[in-house]
Amino acid sequence: MSASRKTPAPDARLAEVFAALGDPVRLRLVTLLCAGGLLSIAQLTSATSISRQGVTKHLAVLLDAGLVRDVKLGRERRWQLAPERIDDARRSLDAIGRQWEAALGRLKEFVEAGPDLSG
Amino acid sequence: MNASTGTDRIERSIDMKAPRARVWRALADTGEFGRWFGVSLATPAFVPGEWVRGHITHPGYEHLQFEARVHRVEAERLLSFHWHPYGIDPEVDYTQEEPTLVTFTLEDTADGGTRLRVVESGFDKVPAARREEAFRMNSQGWDAQVGNIARHVGV
């Protein structure tokens, strides 16, 4: 690690959020909910490759992390993104910044891999 | 990696143990650019004023297009382009939206390596909904980051 690299201060809450997102199915659910609106378990199930029970279980993890909330719509339970967690512009900018970090990390690996292999 | 995020711009930098000429080639050669960025570019070179196009190669995001208009190219020092933040959906018309400007600059470090800085500016003109979209469409970046953080915290 170079001296210019800073590690964010440990933040248990943030770690919980990332842990919740650190699963492909949950990331997929969050991605679907990021599009906006209130989605039912049936809608979320049909958009993923896992069972209704699996979706329910993963939503519970996301609920604990404060990433989603449920809303009663008549007799049906609907799910939506918890905006205070992800939704504001600052956070999305931070997210884009993290994407740049990931891209720069890949570039670093690429140029430090030694002799150019691309031919 | 340094981070400074206002509301209009994102700035990140990283030090690499590679000479400036090597890093420049990884940026300015569209084939090499595509390999680390995750895009297959049909255009052979970055030429000021011209478009560079291709498709995203991250699994699950292949339907998204990469489309950028080259702004400046200064050998081994600076490459910049305008784009709509991150992969764009061919179904959506972005022509009414202001693009952001992405600028890469290179400088030597004291130990013979290279510091690369990337600045993306102009977000204040991008609607909030669109910024969310950029985030949503590029959750691939989150995958890697989430993996790193999860390992870091021992999840």
Interface residues (C-beta under 8 A of the other chain):
Chain A: S2 S4 R5 K6 T7 P10 A15 F18 A19 L21 G22 P24 L27 V30 T31 C34 A35 I86 D87 D88 A89 R90 R91 S92 L93 D94 A95 I96 G97 R98 Q99 W100 E101 A102 A103 L104 G105 R106 L107 K108 E109 F110 V111 E112 D116 S118
Chain B: M1 N2 A3 T5 T7 I10 R12 S13 I14 D15 M16 K17 A18 R22 V23 R25 A26 L27 G31 E32 R35 W36 F37 G38 P85 Y86 R115 L116 V118 E120 F123 A128 R131 E132 A134 F135 R136 N138 S139 Q140 G141 W142 D143 A144 Q145 V146 G147 I149 A150 H152 V153 V155
